[in-house]
Amino acid sequence: KCKYKGNQQELVLSAWAAKLFSEYYFDTGTRPVYVVPLTAGYMRGAEVVQEKIRARLAKKDPITLKPFVMLTSRSDDVLDSEGMRVLIDAIGTARTEIELGDNAHDNFLSHDERDTDLAIDLIKVWMKRYNFY
């Protein structure tokens, strides 16, 4: 716990932000380093989006017919890669699924630089294959 930017309230540092921002430079004015409570409105917004995705999945009405890539990690501490595979059918069938073993939630900001480089290299190969790069 610490005092932050002259705030007289005691703030609790976010473990996730502290881990990420201890490894990468960032402007503290652009993203909080302290725990921010989830609001009911935020959670309802997430539920509405998931309901829409599930409705399209039930109707077998994909969001796109264009190729896309799903890059996940078994070490993700926020999302469940198996759960993502269920919902990905709603986006489309012209997809490539890549599951990494050791990357963080943000695959491109992993602790080990080799994991980050692997994620970038795999996306570059995919983009070249589909003439996006």
C-alpha beads as a LAMMPS data file, in Angstrom:
LAMMPS data file: protein, C-alpha beads

133 atoms
132 bonds

1 atom types
1 bond types

-500.0 500.0 xlo xhi
-500.0 500.0 ylo yhi
-500.0 500.0 zlo zhi

Masses

1 110.0

Atoms # bond

1 1 1 0.000 0.000 0.000
2 1 1 1.242 3.476 -0.749
3 1 1 0.320 7.108 -1.234
4 1 1 0.039 7.794 -4.973
5 1 1 0.434 11.190 -6.695
6 1 1 -0.456 13.161 -3.601
7 1 1 -3.674 11.218 -3.037
8 1 1 -4.404 11.091 0.683
9 1 1 -6.186 7.760 0.398
10 1 1 -4.240 4.588 0.853
11 1 1 -4.055 2.774 -2.485
12 1 1 -3.487 -0.926 -3.040
13 1 1 -1.080 -1.657 -5.861
14 1 1 -2.364 -4.032 -8.513
15 1 1 -0.182 -7.150 -8.592
16 1 1 -0.773 -7.517 -12.338
17 1 1 0.146 -3.900 -13.096
18 1 1 3.167 -4.039 -10.792
19 1 1 4.429 -7.170 -12.560
20 1 1 3.927 -5.693 -16.016
21 1 1 5.122 -2.181 -15.309
22 1 1 8.222 -3.310 -13.429
23 1 1 9.431 -4.760 -16.744
24 1 1 8.333 -2.059 -19.204
25 1 1 8.469 1.731 -19.105
26 1 1 5.062 3.409 -18.995
27 1 1 3.592 6.813 -18.323
28 1 1 1.757 6.577 -14.992
29 1 1 -0.778 9.092 -16.281
30 1 1 -2.030 6.675 -18.935
31 1 1 -2.872 3.620 -16.873
32 1 1 -3.512 3.074 -13.163
33 1 1 -1.001 1.129 -11.105
34 1 1 -3.533 0.632 -8.343
35 1 1 -6.479 -1.713 -8.037
36 1 1 -9.514 -0.290 -9.829
37 1 1 -12.856 -1.798 -8.820
38 1 1 -14.989 -3.380 -11.510
39 1 1 -18.307 -1.598 -11.730
40 1 1 -21.689 -3.170 -12.341
41 1 1 -21.876 -1.228 -15.607
42 1 1 -18.566 -2.647 -16.823
43 1 1 -19.598 -6.195 -15.944
44 1 1 -23.005 -5.731 -17.614
45 1 1 -21.266 -4.466 -20.746
46 1 1 -19.090 -7.585 -20.847
47 1 1 -22.175 -9.793 -20.364
48 1 1 -24.039 -8.048 -23.225
49 1 1 -21.143 -8.647 -25.611
50 1 1 -20.878 -12.302 -24.591
51 1 1 -24.645 -12.741 -25.010
52 1 1 -24.399 -11.344 -28.549
53 1 1 -21.505 -13.659 -29.354
54 1 1 -23.384 -16.685 -28.002
55 1 1 -26.509 -15.717 -29.995
56 1 1 -24.479 -15.629 -33.212
57 1 1 -22.894 -18.931 -32.275
58 1 1 -26.340 -20.515 -31.761
59 1 1 -27.523 -19.228 -35.154
60 1 1 -24.267 -20.322 -36.824
61 1 1 -23.975 -16.758 -38.093
62 1 1 -20.253 -15.925 -38.043
63 1 1 -19.088 -12.378 -37.425
64 1 1 -16.637 -12.607 -40.342
65 1 1 -15.752 -14.898 -43.224
66 1 1 -12.249 -13.417 -43.450
67 1 1 -9.188 -15.188 -42.067
68 1 1 -8.111 -14.334 -38.521
69 1 1 -5.797 -15.732 -35.891
70 1 1 -6.516 -16.615 -32.267
71 1 1 -3.362 -16.434 -30.164
72 1 1 -3.780 -17.777 -26.629
73 1 1 -1.562 -18.984 -23.826
74 1 1 -2.017 -21.829 -21.372
75 1 1 -0.317 -19.580 -18.798
76 1 1 -2.852 -16.758 -19.206
77 1 1 -3.894 -15.623 -15.734
78 1 1 -7.012 -13.803 -17.011
79 1 1 -8.600 -15.816 -19.832
80 1 1 -9.194 -19.553 -20.162
81 1 1 -7.826 -20.720 -23.529
82 1 1 -10.292 -23.639 -23.616
83 1 1 -13.194 -21.267 -23.002
84 1 1 -11.959 -19.043 -25.813
85 1 1 -12.103 -21.989 -28.216
86 1 1 -15.828 -22.359 -27.561
87 1 1 -16.629 -18.728 -28.362
88 1 1 -14.217 -18.453 -31.296
89 1 1 -16.653 -20.365 -33.534
90 1 1 -18.933 -17.319 -33.389
91 1 1 -16.233 -15.151 -34.965
92 1 1 -15.685 -17.419 -37.943
93 1 1 -14.327 -20.636 -39.337
94 1 1 -11.489 -19.205 -41.456
95 1 1 -9.196 -19.133 -38.473
96 1 1 -5.823 -20.262 -37.282
97 1 1 -5.532 -21.204 -33.618
98 1 1 -2.155 -20.861 -31.921
99 1 1 -1.761 -21.811 -28.260
100 1 1 1.461 -20.790 -26.568
101 1 1 2.667 -22.512 -23.433
102 1 1 4.310 -19.871 -21.320
103 1 1 3.199 -16.416 -22.414
104 1 1 1.410 -13.937 -20.165
105 1 1 -2.141 -12.623 -20.650
106 1 1 -0.785 -10.079 -23.120
107 1 1 1.162 -12.489 -25.309
108 1 1 3.403 -9.691 -26.530
109 1 1 4.458 -8.526 -23.045
110 1 1 5.609 -11.801 -21.509
111 1 1 8.252 -11.892 -18.780
112 1 1 10.674 -13.956 -20.876
113 1 1 11.700 -12.058 -24.000
114 1 1 11.928 -15.358 -25.921
115 1 1 8.203 -15.970 -25.327
116 1 1 7.383 -12.491 -26.612
117 1 1 9.621 -12.996 -29.662
118 1 1 7.924 -16.330 -30.393
119 1 1 4.465 -14.712 -30.305
120 1 1 5.602 -11.937 -32.645
121 1 1 7.290 -14.375 -35.031
122 1 1 4.229 -16.632 -35.230
123 1 1 1.957 -13.683 -36.005
124 1 1 4.405 -12.445 -38.669
125 1 1 4.359 -15.871 -40.346
126 1 1 0.549 -15.905 -40.263
127 1 1 0.349 -12.365 -41.662
128 1 1 2.771 -13.212 -44.477
129 1 1 0.773 -16.336 -45.325
130 1 1 -2.393 -14.276 -45.791
131 1 1 -0.606 -11.346 -47.468
132 1 1 -1.230 -8.920 -44.609
133 1 1 2.487 -8.243 -44.127

Bonds

1 1 1 2
2 1 2 3
3 1 3 4
4 1 4 5
5 1 5 6
6 1 6 7
7 1 7 8
8 1 8 9
9 1 9 10
10 1 10 11
11 1 11 12
12 1 12 13
13 1 13 14
14 1 14 15
15 1 15 16
16 1 16 17
17 1 17 18
18 1 18 19
19 1 19 20
20 1 20 21
21 1 21 22
22 1 22 23
23 1 23 24
24 1 24 25
25 1 25 26
26 1 26 27
27 1 27 28
28 1 28 29
29 1 29 30
30 1 30 31
31 1 31 32
32 1 32 33
33 1 33 34
34 1 34 35
35 1 35 36
36 1 36 37
37 1 37 38
38 1 38 39
39 1 39 40
40 1 40 41
41 1 41 42
42 1 42 43
43 1 43 44
44 1 44 45
45 1 45 46
46 1 46 47
47 1 47 48
48 1 48 49
49 1 49 50
50 1 50 51
51 1 51 52
52 1 52 53
53 1 53 54
54 1 54 55
55 1 55 56
56 1 56 57
57 1 57 58
58 1 58 59
59 1 59 60
60 1 60 61
61 1 61 62
62 1 62 63
63 1 63 64
64 1 64 65
65 1 65 66
66 1 66 67
67 1 67 68
68 1 68 69
69 1 69 70
70 1 70 71
71 1 71 72
72 1 72 73
73 1 73 74
74 1 74 75
75 1 75 76
76 1 76 77
77 1 77 78
78 1 78 79
79 1 79 80
80 1 80 81
81 1 81 82
82 1 82 83
83 1 83 84
84 1 84 85
85 1 85 86
86 1 86 87
87 1 87 88
88 1 88 89
89 1 89 90
90 1 90 91
91 1 91 92
92 1 92 93
93 1 93 94
94 1 94 95
95 1 95 96
96 1 96 97
97 1 97 98
98 1 98 99
99 1 99 100
100 1 100 101
101 1 101 102
102 1 102 103
103 1 103 104
104 1 104 105
105 1 105 106
106 1 106 107
107 1 107 108
108 1 108 109
109 1 109 110
110 1 110 111
111 1 111 112
112 1 112 113
113 1 113 114
114 1 114 115
115 1 115 116
116 1 116 117
117 1 117 118
118 1 118 119
119 1 119 120
120 1 120 121
121 1 121 122
122 1 122 123
123 1 123 124
124 1 124 125
125 1 125 126
126 1 126 127
127 1 127 128
128 1 128 129
129 1 129 130
130 1 130 131
131 1 131 132
132 1 132 133
